[in-house]
């Protein structure tokens, strides 16, 4: 699963030509953004944009960040034009992706300033919402990392998230939130084991196996939601895990509410990312798992059981996805709705690629997508003239832009997606 040709095997002239073409495309995009900011945002902006950095009950209050909207808009347009012209005329190398990323960030800030001109909103609240909305994407990305590091492509993350959400709502309604959460993790692991059986033992095409699981879960949960939950509403009324503060740390301005005033799913995601990072890159078993994903035959000759390693890690990935799916019900609204995951599993795969198959990278990428999700909600509250349908597209547009434009050359594990047949 690479996003561009492997330049390590391309002639230097071909590499230079490819980078040059890419830089010119980036330059055109940045210049287009400069024109958009200057001629669409600029003439229609007035007053100051006020961003609140603290809330009334915060013990350490920071002053509001006040930005003169019109001057900032034109300064942002000038910076975008400069970056675009530089990329078009002299771009090349890894700086191009950095320039595009900086340009996109400037354009997003200009959009926020334009939308907030003459108004105010809580930047701290938006960052807190970003962290919350990043959770299922980060856990989906982590599930993908655990699977693909041992050479198994997990397209079924979406179905595993949906199964976790459904199970969390049903069992949580009957037996309480903790039992719902535990069962969601178990069901996610069961679908992970099913995927492993299909692709490891029976060597089914990994993409097809994942799609089959997704369609099966979608059909089953949609049927129960429309036929059973509609009549027996008590089966779809689960308790929600509330946020709780970590003393002292939650009082840190801006960062405190974002990281230390959350529910169990946010803390769990951060802990799981830390554990997975340590396991994959600092333990013997993690090294063996990565060896199976890079060169399973060599790993087999060294005594590593390739089949067992893949079974274990794909099942663990399913359990992580089941935990992430429970967020939709037990960590958010307390009820299950048809197809409520809304493609977050696929965005989790994009976060995994953006993060270069690393748990921390997947988390950081999930924060980008979570920010796009919270941004569209904030723009709707600010009553911007952008149609709501276009606002709803923001997270998915961010996925396309990040994967297509910012990743550059991303190399998956060498044996990713390839079945292994023991001789």
C-alpha positions in Angstrom: 0.0 0.0 0.0 2.3 2.8 -1.2 1.1 6.2 -2.2 3.7 6.9 -4.9 6.5 5.0 -6.8 9.5 3.9 -4.8 12.1 6.5 -5.7 14.8 4.3 -4.4 14.7 2.2 -7.5 14.1 5.1 -10.0 16.9 6.8 -12.0 18.0 10.1 -10.5 16.7 12.1 -13.5 13.3 10.4 -13.2 13.2 11.2 -9.5 14.1 14.9 -10.1 11.4 15.1 -12.8 8.8 13.5 -10.5 9.6 15.9 -7.7 9.6 18.9 -10.1 6.1 18.0 -11.4 4.9 17.5 -7.9 6.3 20.8 -6.8 4.5 22.7 -9.6 1.2 21.1 -8.7 1.7 22.1 -5.1 2.6 25.6 -6.3 -0.6 25.9 -8.3 -2.6 24.7 -5.3 -1.0 27.2 -3.0 -1.5 30.1 -5.4 -5.1 29.0 -5.8 -5.6 29.1 -2.0 -3.9 32.6 -1.9 -6.5 33.9 -4.5 -9.3 32.3 -2.5 -8.2 33.9 0.8 -7.6 37.3 -0.8 -10.7 37.6 -3.0 -13.3 35.5 -1.2 -12.4 36.0 2.5 -10.8 39.4 2.3 -13.6 41.7 0.9 -16.2 40.1 3.3 -14.3 40.3 6.6 -14.6 43.0 9.2 -13.8 43.5 12.8 -11.7 41.3 15.1 -11.8 37.6 15.6 -11.8 36.7 19.3 -10.6 33.2 20.4 -11.2 32.4 24.0 -8.3 30.4 25.5 -9.8 29.9 28.9 -13.2 29.2 30.5 -14.8 31.1 33.3 -14.0 28.4 36.0 -10.4 27.8 34.9 -8.0 28.6 37.8 -5.3 29.8 35.5 -7.1 32.1 33.0 -5.4 33.3 29.8 -6.4 36.5 28.0 -8.4 36.1 24.8 -6.5 35.9 21.6 -7.8 38.8 19.4 -6.8 38.9 15.8 -7.6 41.8 13.4 -9.5 39.9 10.7 -8.8 42.0 7.6 -5.1 42.5 8.0 -4.5 38.9 8.9 -6.5 37.7 5.9 -4.3 39.6 3.5 -1.1 38.6 5.3 -2.2 35.0 5.0 -2.9 35.4 1.3 0.6 37.0 0.8 2.3 34.1 2.6 0.3 31.6 0.5 1.2 33.4 -2.7 4.9 33.4 -1.7 4.9 29.7 -0.8 3.1 28.9 -4.1 5.4 30.9 -6.2 8.5 29.4 -4.6 7.2 25.9 -5.1 6.3 26.6 -8.7 9.6 28.2 -9.6 12.2 26.5 -7.3 10.5 23.7 -5.5 11.6 20.2 -5.1 12.6 17.6 -2.5 11.0 17.0 0.8 10.4 20.8 1.3 7.5 20.6 -1.1 5.4 18.5 1.3 6.3 20.7 4.2 5.4 23.8 2.2 2.0 22.4 1.2 1.3 21.4 4.9 2.2 24.9 6.1 0.1 26.5 3.4 -2.9 24.3 4.2 -2.5 25.3 7.9 -2.4 29.0 7.0 -5.5 28.6 4.9 -7.4 26.9 7.7 -6.4 29.6 10.2 -7.5 32.2 7.6 -10.8 30.4 7.3 -11.3 30.4 11.1 -10.5 34.1 11.3 -12.9 34.9 8.5 -15.7 32.8 10.1 -15.1 34.4 13.6 -14.7 38.0 12.5 -16.9 40.2 14.7 -17.6 37.1 16.9 -15.9 34.9 19.4 -15.6 31.2 20.2 -13.7 28.9 22.6 -10.5 27.6 21.0 -10.0 25.5 24.1 -13.4 23.8 23.6 -12.6 23.2 19.9 -9.3 21.5 20.8 -11.0 19.4 23.4 -13.6 18.3 20.8 -10.7 17.6 18.4 -9.3 15.1 20.9 -12.6 13.4 21.4 -13.4 13.1 17.7 -10.0 11.7 17.0 -10.4 8.7 19.3 -12.2 6.3 17.0 -9.9 7.2 14.1 -6.8 6.8 16.2 -8.0 3.4 17.5 -8.9 2.4 14.0 -5.5 3.4 12.8 -3.8 1.5 15.7 -5.8 -1.6 14.8 -4.5 -1.2 11.2 -0.9 -0.8 12.5 -1.1 -4.0 14.6 -2.4 -6.0 11.6 -0.3 -4.6 8.8 2.9 -4.8 10.8 2.5 -8.6 10.6 1.6 -8.4 6.9 -2.3 -8.5 7.0 -4.3 -5.7 5.4 -7.3 -5.0 7.6 -10.0 -3.4 5.5 -12.5 -4.7 8.0 -11.8 -2.0 10.6 -15.0 -0.2 9.7 -17.0 -3.3 10.4 -15.2 -4.0 13.6 -15.9 -0.4 14.8 -19.6 -0.8 13.9 -19.8 -4.2 15.7 -18.2 -2.6 18.8 -20.7 0.2 18.7 -23.6 -2.1 18.3 -22.5 -4.5 21.0 -21.7 -1.7 23.4 -25.2 -0.3 23.0 -27.0 -3.6 23.3 -25.1 -5.1 26.2 -24.6 -1.8 27.9 -28.4 -1.3 27.9 -28.9 -4.7 29.5 -25.9 -5.1 31.8 -24.3 -1.7 32.3 -21.6 0.3 30.6 -18.6 -1.7 31.8 -20.1 -5.0 30.6 -21.0 -3.3 27.3 -17.4 -2.1 26.9 -15.9 -5.5 27.7 -18.3 -7.3 25.3 -17.5 -4.8 22.5 -13.8 -5.5 22.9 -14.5 -9.3 22.8 -16.7 -9.0 19.7 -14.1 -6.9 18.0 -11.5 -9.6 18.8 -13.9 -12.3 17.4 -14.1 -10.5 14.1 -10.3 -10.0 14.1 -9.9 -13.8 14.6 -12.4 -14.4 11.8 -10.4 -12.2 9.5 -7.2 -14.0 10.5 -8.8 -17.4 9.8 -10.0 -16.3 6.4 -6.7 -14.7 5.2 -4.1 -16.8 7.1 -5.5 -20.3 7.2 -7.7 -20.2 4.1 -5.6 -17.6 2.2 -8.6 -15.7 1.0 -7.8 -12.4 -0.7 -7.4 -9.9 2.2 -9.2 -7.0 0.6 -12.2 -9.2 -0.2 -12.3 -10.8 3.3 -12.3 -7.3 4.8 -15.1 -6.1 2.6 -17.2 -9.3 3.3 -16.9 -8.6 7.1 -17.8 -5.0 6.6 -20.9 -5.8 4.6 -22.0 -8.6 7.0 -21.7 -6.3 10.1 -23.5 -3.5 8.3 -26.4 -5.7 7.2 -26.8 -7.4 10.5 -26.7 -4.2 12.6 -29.0 -2.4 10.2 -31.6 -5.1 10.4 -31.5 -5.3 14.2 -31.6 -1.5 14.5 -34.6 -1.1 12.3 -36.5 -4.2 13.4 -35.6 -4.8 17.0 -34.4 -1.5 18.5 -37.3 0.3 16.9 -39.8 -1.8 18.9 -37.8 -2.5 22.1 -36.2 0.9 22.8 -35.0 -0.2 26.2 -32.4 -2.4 24.4 -30.9 0.7 22.9 -30.5 3.0 25.9 -27.0 2.5 27.2 -25.2 4.6 29.9 -22.5 6.9 28.7 -19.0 7.1 30.3 -18.6 10.7 31.5 -15.5 12.8 31.5 -13.4 13.0 34.7 -10.6 15.4 35.5 -7.1 14.4 36.4 -6.2 16.7 39.3 -3.7 19.5 38.7 -3.0 18.4 35.1 -6.6 19.3 34.0 -6.0 22.9 35.2 -3.2 23.6 32.7 -4.5 26.2 30.2 -5.5 25.0 26.8 -3.7 21.6 27.0 -5.4 20.5 30.3 -9.0 20.3 29.1 -7.8 18.7 25.8 -5.8 15.9 27.4 -6.8 15.6 31.1 -10.5 16.3 31.2 -11.8 13.4 29.1 -13.6 10.1 29.4 -12.1 6.6 29.5 -12.0 6.3 25.7 -9.6 9.2 25.3 -7.3 8.0 28.1 -7.5 4.5 26.8 -6.5 5.5 23.3 -3.5 7.4 24.6 -2.4 4.5 26.8 -2.9 1.9 24.0 -0.8 4.0 21.6 2.0 4.2 24.2 1.9 0.5 24.9 1.8 -0.5 21.2 4.7 1.8 20.5 6.8 0.3 23.2 5.8 -3.2 22.3 6.5 -3.0 18.5 9.8 -1.1 18.7 11.3 -1.9 22.1 10.5 -5.5 22.8 11.7 -8.9 21.4 8.1 -10.0 20.5 7.5 -6.7 18.7 10.7 -7.2 16.7 9.5 -10.7 15.7 6.1 -9.3 14.7 7.7 -6.7 12.4 10.0 -9.4 11.0 6.9 -11.4 10.0 5.5 -8.3 8.2 8.8 -7.6 6.4 10.1 -11.1 5.5 7.9 -14.0 6.8 10.1 -16.7 5.3 13.2 -15.4 6.9 11.3 -15.2 10.2 10.1 -18.7 9.8 13.6 -20.0 9.3 14.5 -18.4 12.6 11.8 -20.3 14.5 9.1 -17.7 14.5 5.6 -19.1 14.0 4.3 -16.8 11.3 0.7 -18.1 11.4 0.4 -17.8 15.1 2.0 -14.3 15.1 -0.5 -13.1 12.5 -3.5 -14.7 14.3 -2.5 -13.0 17.6 -1.9 -9.5 16.2 -5.0 -9.5 13.9 -7.1 -10.5 16.8 -5.5 -7.8 19.0 -6.2 -5.3 16.2 -9.9 -6.4 16.3 -10.1 -5.9 20.0 -8.6 -2.4 19.7 -11.2 -1.6 17.0 -14.0 -3.0 19.1 -12.9 -0.7 21.9 -12.9 2.2 19.5 -16.4 1.3 18.2 -17.8 1.4 21.8 -16.9 5.1 21.8 -19.7 5.8 19.4 -22.3 4.6 21.9 -20.9 4.3 25.4 -18.6 7.3 25.0 -20.9 9.6 23.0 -24.7 9.3 22.6 -25.7 6.2 24.5 -27.6 4.6 21.6 -26.9 2.9 18.3 -28.0 4.3 15.0 -27.6 2.6 11.6 -24.1 2.9 10.1 -23.2 5.4 12.8 -19.5 4.9 12.3 -19.7 6.9 9.1 -16.6 5.6 7.4 -14.3 6.3 10.4 -12.7 2.9 9.9 -11.5 3.9 6.4 -10.3 7.2 7.7 -8.4 5.2 10.3 -6.6 3.4 7.5 -5.7 6.7 6.0 -4.4 7.8 9.4 -2.3 4.7 9.6 -0.7 5.4 6.2 -0.2 9.1 7.0 1.4 8.0 10.2 3.7 5.6 8.3 2.5 2.5 10.1 3.6 3.8 13.5 1.1 4.1 16.5 2.2 7.7 17.4 2.1 8.7 13.7 -1.5 7.3 13.4 -2.5 9.2 16.5 -1.1 12.5 15.2 -2.9 11.9 11.9 -6.1 11.1 13.7 -5.8 14.5 15.4 -5.7 16.2 12.0 -8.9 14.4 10.9 -10.5 15.1 14.3 -9.7 18.8 13.9 -11.3 18.8 10.5 -14.4 17.1 12.0 -14.6 19.6 14.9 -13.9 22.5 12.5 -17.0 21.7 10.4 -19.1 21.6 13.6 -17.7 25.0 14.8 -18.2 26.6 11.4 -21.9 25.5 11.5 -22.3 27.1 14.9 -20.7 30.3 13.7 -23.4 30.4 10.9 -21.0 30.8 8.1 -22.5 31.1 4.6 -20.9 27.8 3.6 -23.6 25.3 2.9 -24.0 22.6 5.5 -23.4 19.8 2.9 -20.0 21.2 2.1 -19.2 21.5 5.8 -20.0 17.9 6.3 -17.5 17.0 3.6 -14.6 18.6 5.5 -13.3 15.5 7.3 -13.3 13.4 4.1 -11.7 16.2 2.0 -9.0 16.4 4.7 -8.5 12.6 4.3 -8.0 13.0 0.5 -5.7 16.0 0.8 -3.5 14.5 3.5 -3.1 11.0 1.8 -2.7 12.4 -1.7 -0.6 15.5 -1.0 1.3 15.4 2.3 2.5 11.8 2.7 5.1 11.7 -0.1 6.6 8.2 -0.4 5.2 5.9 2.3 6.5 2.4 2.3 4.3 -0.3 3.8 5.8 -3.5 5.4 7.2 -5.5 2.5 4.9 -8.5 3.1 1.8 -6.5 3.6 -1.2 -8.1 1.9 0.8 -11.2 0.8 -0.3 -14.6 2.0 2.4 -16.9 3.4 2.6 -20.6 2.5 4.9 -22.6 4.8 7.1 -25.0 2.9 
